[in-house]
Amino acid sequence: MSGAPTAPAEADRGQPNGKPTGKPTDGWTMLLPPGWARFPTGEGRARELDAAIEQVVARALPDSMPRDRAEPYRHMLRDELRKTLAESQEAGTGAVYLPTEPMDGVLVPATIAEVELVSDVGQDPLRVVTSVLSGGYEQSDPAEVDGRPAVRVVQTKHNMRRGPDWPVVSTRQVLYVVSRDEAAGEWLVLSFSTLWNSEKTELLAEALVLFFDALMTTFRWAGPGTRILNLPERSVPGSA
């Protein structure tokens, strides 16, 4: 692997005549279900991240709640979000998707991350996957993401513990590694993670993997020259 995660591409750069420049794969969009939010965590996007956090905080508590009661909860939520996103920022992740509301009273144990990579020109997708994952993976399948070649891989780990005060859990990671530009060696990695610690929560984790695969069917490139078709109205931009 040559190179490191890059900052999100700018899809709206223009020439002096006002016409956009760049490639169709410079931007992307996909359906984001209710209860989820996208947090830009890439370098130079602190202002966008602050705005995304404030949107979530504003929705979390009703406007009717007295300010003196609401502010401590808002402050706590801001701190928790920043702690959760700090590790992704340090790792160079371009954006993180998090469930911000319970689903039927249950907190959704899942995250999605975007990472942009630059590799050697003509690199095989599975070699790129190997460079991304720290361990082995039990499943790999060729895929196509809005017309671009990709590979989907699954990695499962058991007996994982985040810290001394956390329970032992199993985790499943599903990655789509998508070729954005063969000549430039540009790749987009969309990484989904979920966890469980019982038979009941394992069933939820399996359902969440299906959810992520369904979400990926709504992925569309949205850079210069593209016409986004067949995508529901509720979508989120993949890059600025």
N, C-alpha and C positions, 0 to 999 in steps of 0.2 A: 504494500500500500504506500503510495507516495502522496504526501499532502495530508492536510487535516481538515476537519469540518470547516466549511466556509460560511460566511454570513449570508443570510437570505438574499437571493437575487432581487434586484429592483426591476419590476416589470413595466414601470411607467416612465422609464427614461426616454427622452426624445431628442431628435436632431433639431438643428436650428429652424428647420421648416415646420416643426411641430409634429412631424410624423414619428410614431414610436419606433424604437430600435430594440433589438434583442431577438430572442427565440420563443417559440410557443411554450417551451418548458420552463421559461423564466418565472412563471407564476402558476398557481394551481388553486383549486377550490374544491370543497366537498361538503356534503350534507352534515350538519351538526345537530343532533337531536336535542330536544328540550332537556334542560338540566345539566348540560355540558357547557364548558367555556374554553376558549383558546387563549393561551397566555404566550405572547411573543417573548422568548428568553434569549434571543441572539444578541451578539455584541452590537452596541449602539442603538438598542431598542428599549432603553429604560423608560422613556416617556410613554411608549405604547404599552409596556407592561404595567406601568402605574395606572394607566387609563383602564386596562382590562380588569385589574384588581378592584378598582373603585366601582366599576360596573357591577361586579359580583357582590361587593359589600353593600352597594345601594339596594340590590334586589333581595338581599338576605333578610332584611328586617323591614317591617312596614313603616311607612312615613308617619303613621299615627302614633307610634311609640314615642314617648317623651325623650327629648335629646339626652337628658342626664342619665337615662336608663339605657338608651341605645348605643351611646358612644363607647362605653367599655366593651361591649360585644363587637362593635365594628373594629375597634383597635385590636382586639384579640384575633378576629378573623383575618385582618391584614397581616398580622404577625405570622399566623399559621400558614397562610398562602405563601408568604415570602420564604419561610423556612422550607416549605415543601418544594419550592421552585429553585432554591439556592443551588442544590446539587446539579440540577439540569443546566443552570447557567454556567457553572464551573466546567461542566463537561462539553460545552459548546453546542448544546442543543438549540435548534432554531426556534422551536415552539413546543409547548406542552399542552395537551388537552386533558382537562380534569372534570370529573362529575362534581358539580357544586351543590346539587340538591339530592335528597334521598329519593329512591324509586320505590313506591309502595311502602314507605317507611324504612327502607333498607339502604344503607350507604353502599354505593357501588364500588367494589374493590378493583379499580382498573385505572390505567393511565395510557395515554398515547403520546408519543414523542416524534418530532420531525428532526432529521439530521441530514445536512447536505455534505456530501463527500466528494473529494477529487482523488481518482486513482490513476494508475498507468493506463494509457490509451489502449482500448480493446480488451480490457480486463474481463475475465469470465465472471458472471454474476455470483457463482458459488464461491469463488476466491474472494470476492468482495465481502460476502457473508461471513466467511471464515475470519476475515480481518476485523469484522464488527463484533462478532460474538467471542466471548472469552473461553467458552467451552464448546462441546460438541452439540449437535442438533439431531433430533430423531426423525425429522421429516423435512423433505425439500421437494418443491414442485415448481415447474415452470409456470409463469403467469404472464398476463398482459394487463397493463394499467393504462387505460385510455389510449391504446394504440402503441404503447412503449413496452419493450421486453422487460420482464421482471422475474424475480424468483421469490416464492413464499416459503419461509422456513419456520419451524416450530422447535422451541427449546424448553424443556421442563426440568426443574430442579426441585429436590425434596430436602426436608430438614434444614430449611433456611431460617435464620434468625437475624432481624435487623439490629437488634440491640439487646442488652441484658434484661430489659423490662418488656420485651416484645415476645409474643408466642412463637413457637416453631410453626412454620408454614411451608406449603409447597407453592411454587410459582410457575407460571407458563408465560412464555414470551413468543409472540408471533410477529415476524418481520416481513415486510414487503420491501425488497431492494430493487429499485426501479432505475433503469438506464435513462438518463436525461439527454446525454449527448456522448455518443461513442468516441467521436473525434477528440473531444476535450476531456474525456474520462470523468464526466460529471454524473453523480448518482444522487438519488433521493432515497432515504431510508425512513420508512414509517414503522415505528415499533410500538406494539401493543403489549401491555403486561397486566396480569391479573394474579390473584393469590387465593388460597383456601387453606383451611385447617380441619375440615370435617367432610363427611360424605355429602351433607346437605349443601355446604358452601362450594364443594367441588362441582356439583350440578350447576350452581350459579356461574362458576368460572367457565364451564363448558358453554353455557348459553352466551356468555360475554364474548367468547371467541367467535361464535357465530355472528354476534352483533358487529364485531370489528370487520369480519369478512363482508358483511352486508354493507357496512359503511364504505369500504373500499370500492364497492361497485358504483358509488356516487362520485368518485374522484374524477376530476376533469382538469386538464391543463388549461391555463387561463392567461398565458403570456401573449405577446403581440401576434396578431394574425389569427387568433383562435376565435371560434364561435361556440360558446358553451351551450350544448344541446341536452335536452332530456334530464335536467337537474332541477329538483324541487326548489322553491323560492328560498327556503331556509338554508342558507349556505354560509360558509366562512372563507375569507381569502387565505390562501396558503402562503403568500409572500407579498410584501408591500409593493 
